[in-house]
């Protein structure tokens, strides 16, 4: 049996059986010395939320953790409840009926849908801390055009852009046929589950893709399309936690979006991640902080936007300079699965500091080891894929944390239920050491049609 030292002075046992569907990887110590206690509701049900549940459950401040709706992995860290994160009324009622004191929002949709605003408008729930921005703050992710204008207004470095509307498709097609510099990037303005971005290499491809987008390829999300200048470089992700006044930078990561090895094929929600990316040094982070993070926080304050939560800044290193590709208003997936295992701080204590607007008093502590995660995906993803395939081999894994994403239980059998099924996370002295463990365990877990990229970190 191997013991992995957890960030919160508890131990996460990585024996063969601990990460089986019904085992508990969220064992904690020291709860009897609790300084304060609270009931927490975590919204979401993917790999990111399992990582959050794993980390939150280690805190002595959490007396009860509910996850809505959760998955078989989160069930080992708290109590799953049949709650739709996008149903504001249902969330409100659950918070009220169960004495919830803090709501942690995992995915973006509830934030764009205004869960913060909904809970605030009722006296009975207005006191509940929500880790996530208001609906206005969530527009940074909910509208690509809004985010680009925000960056333009506050002189934050990003690619040049134009926006086009479904009501005037001719102007968009004319621009692409005659004026666009290739390659060109097309982005659905609204939420599209991480799949609304297309890089077009020639005019015919760009015109055809634009016609499909404006024609409703991504529903209402692509009734407006942002056309962006293509930037060439290497991407990375910076995660900021803010209380609305101050901010802290969390462990940096790099994820891999393409389905195919060598970064080929269609975009996905993410096929793996590494933290920290070795090319992001102190000099680069100083530029990111001065040119991007500080102006972002200042812009939110200047516009009087209520924002207490995460800002995920997707960046690209062009030459020696960082440019913003996009904002997200929550943690990334699968980056959360490598960032949280490297965070030594008690996550609930950080959230309490956000709630009390005293984040400036906190010092972020990072594990010096590298972390990697490899996504096990269903065959056919990100297109059509089968579900209900039996998952075996978890008892053959050792030395990794297995975060559930698209799984469910049927009777006593764990089966697939999504495109991204599991994230296999490991820590090591170097990212290559960690990858060796993740790859070994990724190979040990079995289900029909299983696919994973064996080249995560290939460009590092």
Secondary structure, 3 states (H helix, E strand, C coil): CCEEECCCCCEEECCCCCCCCCCCCCCCCCHHHCCCCEEEEEEECCHHHHHHHHHHCCCCCEEEEEEEECCCCHHHCCEEECCCCCCHHHHHHHHHHHCCCEEEECCCHHHHCCHHHHHHCCCCCCCCEEECCCHHHHHHHHCHHHHHHHHHHCCCCECCEEEEEHHHHHHHHHHHHHCCCCCEEEEECCCCCCCCEEEECCHHHHHHHHHHHHCCCCHHHHCEEEEEECCCCEEEEEEEEECCCCEEECCCEEECCEEECCCEEEECCCCEEEECCCCCCHHHHHHHHHHHHHHHHHHHHHCCCCCCEEEEEEEEEECCEEEEEEEECCCCCCCHHHHHHHECCCHHHHHHHHHCCCHHHCCCCECCCEEEEEEEECCCCCCCCCCCCECECHHHCCCCEEEECCEEEECCEEEECCCEEEEEEEEECCHHHHHHHHHHHHHHCECCCCECCCCCCCCC
